[in-house]
Amino acid sequence: MGGLQVLGRTYRHLNRYREVAAVLAKHGFGDLLHMLRLDAHLESGLRGVMRHPPVEAADRPERVRLALQDLGPTFVKAGQYLSTRADLLSAEYLRELSKLQDSVPPFPAEEARRIVEADLGRPVSRLFARFDDRPLAAASIAQIHAARLKDGREVVVKIERPDIRRVVAVDLEIMARLAELAEKHSPEWRRRKPTEVISEISRSLDREMDFALEAAHTERFARQFADDPTVRVPEVHRALSSARVLTLERLDGIKADDDAAIAKAGLDPRLLAENLGRQYLAMIFVHGFFHADPHPGNLFFQPDHVIAYVDFGMAGRLDRATREALADVFFAVSERDEALLGRALLSLAEYDEEPDPRVFEDDMAELMDQYAYRPLAEWRLGRMLDQLFQATSRHGVRVPPELFLMVKALTELESLALRLDPRFDAISACTPFVRRVQEERSSPGRFAERLAEAGRETVDLLASAPAELRELIRQARRGRLLIEFEHKGLEPVLSELDQASNRLSYALLLGALVIGSALLVHAGLPPYWRGIPVLGLAGFTLSAVMAFWLLVAIVRHGRL
């Protein structure tokens, strides 16, 4: 059968599998196809491409980016997600993946109108006073059209790209299968848990394609900054929105990287940088909900130094425990407290086995030396957090994806703020928020809240204990109570014991064979070969072969 068939499993969507394999081969990833055991199933033409990798790409990270671009929207989105994961990829790959552009040709206006009418149940002419057929922007998931409501208000209409859900579903299925093969055939990839990463990418794309969720994000963000006159958020028109259509107030302003327009409007770049820093740190430390894609196209500067935020398809959440641990991280670095920093980082992360505290703290101390003796103005908040989280990953500690999303957002924000004001000091801006978190944690109200929570958990435990105990006794009476013990660190010893017992059994069998052969020779049982009983001679020959094999096995393992 032509096409791809791996380990006896015939794939669905064979044409798309061929396309993926062809792109990987074209960009010189024959080693990856070989590692996944896919090279044997490629057409001869693709194998020819594999033997001649492209010469125009300078290095492997660049070829990864070019391959993802060729593979289309889903793979581009996956690459953009991976550009936030400093725990998985080196800095070279992160830099290249951050260059991925989510830009595709627009789809026809007739399709856009059809989707709007199908989802909102009325003709476009009855929904809007004006609907521009030419889109303002087009991306892999959706495109945006300008429109005017019947009451004269200007809006933008975000419309999901036709058939994008099927395309994404097929590509995610292929990614998941390739991740399974990578875990199966490569110990290094198995350690990185690619199947879990693909699951996270799938959840991220599900959220981004749900416009009802984006509408909820926009409204939540507007509520949390309702009392801040320097923040503007578009109004959501719920009656003109659905899971595939999102209608928002149209906000205009100066793009955040348009230095000439900022100067012409008489805006103070230093004050804009200050507002940006204050607002983002409030998102992280106060509200626990942040705009996760603060590139210049999603931020507009308006008169009176107001900042308008648009596009909440990517948003992040941080619970109170995470915010408190982050505050501890900053405090520990400023105080050079390696033990507190280690505890704070471990409280942010997950791990199967707790790392050695001494080694972990030594790593933290080495990192702190890069910052603790510098002036605060020279610190880079995003880079510092990125380095700390990378250090934890080297100890088998996993940082939640939301934190890497936060680091990426902070890094982009810091870069934009420094562009506006080269003297912008993120750490100094962060200090009052860290202090506020620490004060709230120590407040009588917070103490009472924690006490009440502990009391509820205690009551629940005491209430459930009798029933749990009865169930244990019932299982024991029925002989179904099973207690498992897991011995860690004994695997090498058990392997050695198993090997020794096997060799001992082999040696006993060999000795029995020699003795039996000697008895047969001594008994003189026919038939004979040159006067020697054939059965005895055969036994001695087999014994010699077995003895030689045992000797080879012992020498091979370096123990004679």
N, C-alpha and C positions, 0 to 999 in steps of 0.2 A: 504494500500500500504506500502511495506517495505521501509526503508530508511528515508530520511529527508523531511519533509514538514512543512514549518513554516508559520503560519497565513494564511493558505489556498493557499500559493504559492508553486508550485512544482518546485524544482530547476533542472536546467540542471546539467550535470556532477555529478550525484548522487554518483558515486563511490568515486570521489575525496572528496565530502562533507563528506562521511562516514569516509574516511581516516583522514581528519582534525579533525572530532569529536572524532575519536578513539584515536588519539594522544593526544588531549587535556584531554580526560578522563584518559588515561594511566598516564599522568603526574600530575594528581590530580587537574585538573581545572573544577571539577564538578560545583563549584559555578559560574564560568563564563558561562558554558553551561546552568545552571539554569537561570541566569540573562538574557541570550539571548533567553530564552524560547525554548531551543533546547533539553533539557533533556527528555521531554515527547515523542520525536520522535526518540529516540535512541533504537536500538535493546537491548534486555534484557542483552546480554553479555556485552555491553558497560556500561549499568547502573551498572552492577556488578563491573566493573573496577572502576567506579566513587566512589563507596562506600569504595574502598580500595586504597587510593592514595599511590604513591611510597614512600618508606622510604629511598631510597638511596640518594635522593636529599636533601641537607641541608636546603634550604630555597626556597621561592617562586621565587626570581630572577633567581636562578640557574635552577629551573624547567622551567622557561620561555625560557632560553637559550637552554636547552635540547629539549624542545618541538619544537622550531624553527629549530634546527638541524635535528630532525626527519622528519619535514614537507618538507624539501628539499630546492633547490636553491632559489626559489622566496622568501620564508619566511626567509631564511638566509640573503638575500640581504635587506629585509625589516628590519630585526633586526640590521644589520650594519648601515642602515640609521638612525634608531631610536637611536643608540648609540651616535649620534651627537646632539640629541634633549634634551638638559638639561632643556628646558622649559616644557617638557612633562613628563619626568621620573626622579625619584630620583637617587642619586649617586649610590646606590646599583645596580639598574637595568642597569645604564650606564656602570658600570664596568663589569658586566656579559655579556652584549651584545657586548662589545668591544672584547670579547674573541672568538666570532663566526669566524670560519675559512671557507673561501670560497674555499674548496678543495673537488673535486669529482674524481672518477675514470675516466681515459681518454676514449674517444670513439675510435672505430677502425680507423686505418689509411685509410682503403678503403673508409670510410665515409668522412674523411677529403679530400682525393683526389677528390671524387665525387663532393663535394661542391665547391672546387677550380675550377674544370673544368666547372661546371655548371655556375658559376658566371663570370669566366674570358674567357670562350668560347674556350679554347684550352686545349689539354692534358697537364698534369703536366710536362711530359718529354720535351715538347716544351717551356714551360714557365721557367723552372729552369734547370740548369746543374745538380743539386743534390737536392733531397727533402728527408729529414729524416722521416721515418715512425714513429719512436719513438718520442713522443712529449717531449719538454723541460719542459712543465708545463701544468696542466689541471685545469680549474676552472669551475664554474657553468655556465658561459655564453659562454666561448670559451676555446680553447686550442692552444698552440703555438708550431710550428714545426720549426726546423732549416732548412735552404736551402741555395743554392748558385746560384747566377745569372749566365747567360751565359758569362758575362764579368769577372767572378771570384770573385765578391764582395759577402761577407757573409751577409745574411739577416735572419730575423725571419718572419714567416707567422702566423698571428693570424686568427683562423678560428672559426666561430660561431658554437656552439653545435647544432647538428641536432634536429629539432622539439622544440627548446627552446622557440621560440616565442609563440607557441600554449600553452606550459606548463605554461609560465608566464602569458599569457592572462587568462587562466582558474583560476589560483591561485589569480590573481588580482581581478577577478570577485567575487570570494569567499570572499576575504578580504573586498571588497567594501560592499557586502551584510551584512557581520558580523558587519562592522562599522555602517551601517544603523540601524541594530538591537540594537547595543550598544547605539546609540544616542536616539533611541526610548524608551528604557527601563531603562536607567540610567542617572539621572541628572549630575552625576560626569563626565561620559564619554561624555555627550552632551557638557559640558563646554570645554573639550579638543578637540572637533571637529575632531573625528577620520576619518570622510569621507574626510575632507580636507587633512589630513595626508596621507591617502591612495592615493589620487590624486597626491600628491607630490612624493610619492614613485613610482607611475606609471610613472610620467614624468622622474624621475631620471633613472629608468630602461630603458625607451625608449631611453634616451640619451646614456646610457652605451652600449646598443645593436646596436647602429648606428655607424658602423666603419668608415663611411664617415665623420661623425662628429668628431670622435676621430682623424682622419687624419688632419682635419682642426684645431683642438686644438693643435696638435703637431706642425704644421707649424706656427701657431700664436705664440706659445711659443718660437719657434726658432727665429722668427723675432724680438720679443721683447728683446731677449738677444743676438742678432747678434753681438753687439759690446763688449760683455763680454767674454774674452778668458777663464774664469774659468767655463763656462757653456757649456755643450755638449748635443745636442738633436738629436735623430735618424732622418735620412733622410727618408721621405715618398716616396715610389715608387708608384705613382698614377696609372701607367699603369697596375700594378699588384695588384690593390686594388679595393674593391667594398663595398657595404653595409654590406656584410657578410665575407669579406676577407680583411685583412690589412697586407701589406708587408712593413717592416721597416728595415732600416740598423741595423745590429747587433752590439750592443755596449757591450764591455766587461769591466771589472774593478773589484774592490774589493767591496764586499757588505758592506754597511754602518755600520753594526754591527760586522764586522769581525776584532776585535781589533788586533789579532795576525798578520793577513795579512797586516794591516795598518802599524804596527811597522816594519814588515819585508821589506815592500816597502820603508821605510824611509820617510813616510809622517808625517807631523806635525799635530797631532789631533787638536791643538789649532787653527791652520790656517784653517783647514777643517771646524771646528765649526763656525769660523768667516765668511767664505765664505757662508756656509749654511744660517746663520742668515741674512746676507746682501742680498742674493739672494731672500729669501722668503719675507723679508720686502719690497724689491723692487717690487715683484709680487703684494703685497697687496696695498702699498701706491702709487706706481708710475704707474704700468701698469694696475692694476685693473683686472688681470687675473692670477689665481694661480693654481698650481698643488695641487689637493685636497686629494691625497693619498700618502703622503711621508713616507711610511714605508720602512724599510731597503731593501726589495726586489725590490723597484722601484728607488733606488738611488745607483749609483756606483761611487767609487772614482778612478780617473785615475792619471797618473803622472802629476807633476806640480800642484797638488791640484785642478785639474779640477773635477767638479761634473757632472755626466751624469744622466739625468732624463729620465725615460721610463714610459710607460703606462699612457696615458692621457685620459683614459675612464672616470675618475672623475676629473672635473675641475670646478672652481668657478669663478664668475664674480662680481666685485664691481664697481658701477658707481662712477663718480667723487663726487657727493653729499655724497654718503656713505663714501668714503675715507676721505672727509673733516670732516664729523661727527665723524669718528673714531679718527682722529687726535685731535679733540676737547675733546673726552673722555679721551685720555691719558694726554692731557694738563690740563684738569680739575682735574684729580686725583692728578697729581703732584703739582698743585696749591691749592688743597683742596677747590675747588670752587663747592659747591653742586648744586647751581643754574645752572651753565654752564653744569655740568655733567648731570643733569636732562634734560635740553633742548637738549643736544647732543644725549642722549639715546632715547628721544621721537622722534627726527628727524630721527632716524634709524628705528623706529618701526611703527606699525599700531595699531589703537585702535578704538573701537566703541564709547567710552566715555573717555574723557581725565581724568586721575587720579587727585586726590587732590594734588596740587603742594606742599603744606606743608608736607603732609604725605610722598609723593614720595621723596622729598629732604631729609627728615629725614632718610629714608631707605638708600639713597645714602651716607649720611654722616656716618651712621653706618658701611657701607661697606668700605668706605675710611679709617676709623680708623684702619682697618686691614693692610693697606699698607702705609699710608702717613708718618708714623713715623719710618718705617723700612728703612734700607739701600737699595738702588735700587737693589743691587746684590741679595737680598733675595726675590724680587718680582718674581712671575711666571706669565708671560704675558697671557698664555692661560687660566690658572685657574682664573685670575682676570676677564678677559672678560666673562668667563663662569658664574662666580658669579654675575656679573652685569646684564647679560641677564636673568639669573634666577630671579633676583630681579624684573626686569621689568614685567616678566610674572605673578608675584604675584599680580600685579596691573591691570591685564586684558590687558596688552600691549603685542602685538605679534611681535616678532623679526623675520625678514625674514629668511627662511631656509638657504640661502647662508651664512649668518653670523655664524650660528652654524657650517656649513661645514668649514668655515674659522677658527673658534675656534678649531675644532678638528685637522685641519691641523697644526695650530700653536702649539697646545699641543704636537703633535707627533714630530714636528720639534724641539721644545724646549727640549723634553726628549732626542732626539738623540744628539743634540748639547751638552747638559750637560753630556751625556755619553762620548763624545769626550773630553770635557773640563769642568770639574766641576765648573770652575770659570766663565763660560759663563754667560753674563748679557744681557738678551733679551731687557730689558727696555733701557739700555744705547745704545744698537744697534739700537733701535727704534727711539731714540731722533732726530737724523739728518733727518730722513724721515718725522717725524711729523713737524719739523721745516720747511722742504722744502714744505710740503703741505700748511702750514699756509702762508709762503712767497708767494707762487704761487697764493693763493686765494686773497692776498692783492696787487698783482702786477697790474700795470696799464693795462697790456694786459688782465688779467682776469676781471678787473673791466669793461673795454671796452666791453668785450665779454658778461658779464652779462647785461650791459646796452643795448647792441644791441639785446640780447634775449628778454629783457623786452619791448624794442621798437617794436619788431616783434609781440609779444603777444598783445601789446596795439593796434597796427594797425589792427591785425586780429579781436580783439574784436570790435573795432570801425566799421570795415568793415561789420561784421556780425550783429551788433546791429539793424540796420534798418529792415533787413529781419526778425530777431527774434521778434522785436516789432510788425511788420505787422502780423506775425503769431499769436501772442497773441491777437491782436485786432480781427483778423478773427475768432479765436476760441471763443472769448467772444461774438461776434455778433451771432454766431451759437448756443450759449448756451452750448458750450462744454468745457468751461474753468473751470477746477476743481482745487480748492485749498484745500489742506489737511493740517490739524493741528494735530500735535502729542503732547499730553500732557504726559510728563514724571514725574514719582513720584506721580501721582494721582490715580494709580491703587488701593492702599489700601482704599483710601477715597471713590472711586466709588464703590468698593466692599461692604463697610460698608453701603453706601447709598442704594445700591441695596437690601442688606439684610434687612435693616430697612423698606424699602417700601414694600418688600414682607411680612414681619411680620405684618405691618399695614393693608395691604389688607386682610391677613389671619384673623386678629382680627376683622375687619369690617364684614367679611363673617360670623365669629363665632357669633358676636353680632346679626346680622340679623337672623341667624338660631335660636338663643335663643328667640328673640322677636317673630318670626313666630311660634315657638313651643308653646309659652305662649298664643298666640292668638287662636291657634287650641284647646288648653285645655279649654280656656275660652269659646269658641264657643260651646263646647260639641259635636263635630261631631262624629258620630259612625264610625267604631266599637269601642267597649270598652274592656278594660282589667282591671278587678277589679274596674270598675267604672271610669276609666281614659281613655280618647280618645287615641287610639293606635297611630295615626299619631303624636299627640303632644308628647307622651312618646318617640317615636322613634326619634323625633327631639331633645329632651333633652338628650337622650343617645348619639346620634352622636355629640352633642355639647360638652358633657363631654369628649368624646374620643379626639376630636379636641383640647380642652383646655389642656388636659394632654399632648398631642403631642407637642403643642406650648411651654409648660412649660419645657419639656425635652430638646427641641432644645435650649432654652435660657440658661438652666443650663449647657448643654454640652459645650457651648461657653464661660462659665464663667461669664455671665452677667445676673443677675436676675433682 
